[in-house]
Every structure is written in C-alpha cells, then in structure tokens.
Amino acid sequence: MTAALRADGWKQIHSGGTDESLLTRGNWSVFVTRTTAPLAGADGKMLHELTIKADCEGNP
C-alpha cells in the first residue's frame, strides 16, 4: 500500500518498518498501520489488517 502511495507522489515522513507509515502530499497526510489478525486464512497463512487514516490540514 505504502509503495503504491509513494509511486503516486506521496512522501514518506515516518516508517515503523512494514507495520506503520506516515505519508504526506500537499496538505494531506495518510497514516497506514498493519496489524496481524488473530485468525489464519484458508491457506493457513496469518491474515493482516490495514488501517488507513487520512486528514487534511485545516480540518477541525
């Protein structure tokens, strides 16, 4: 997800490895967090969940 945002012109400000990233573009910021879900998928691999929060400068 973060690689796609960087390819689209977003600048990475903070990186917590593959688990959290803060990116900005213009007056927008996007925070992406990846967590491991407590369940395994049908193929036996652990599931991951992405949480994406966005904000525009000047929003109350």
Secondary structure as GFF3:
##gff-version 3
##sequence-region A 1 60
A	DSSP	alpha_helix	2	7	.	.	.	ID=ss1
A	DSSP	beta_strand	11	15	.	.	.	ID=ss2
A	DSSP	beta_strand	20	25	.	.	.	ID=ss3
A	DSSP	beta_strand	28	40	.	.	.	ID=ss4
A	DSSP	beta_strand	46	56	.	.	.	ID=ss5
###
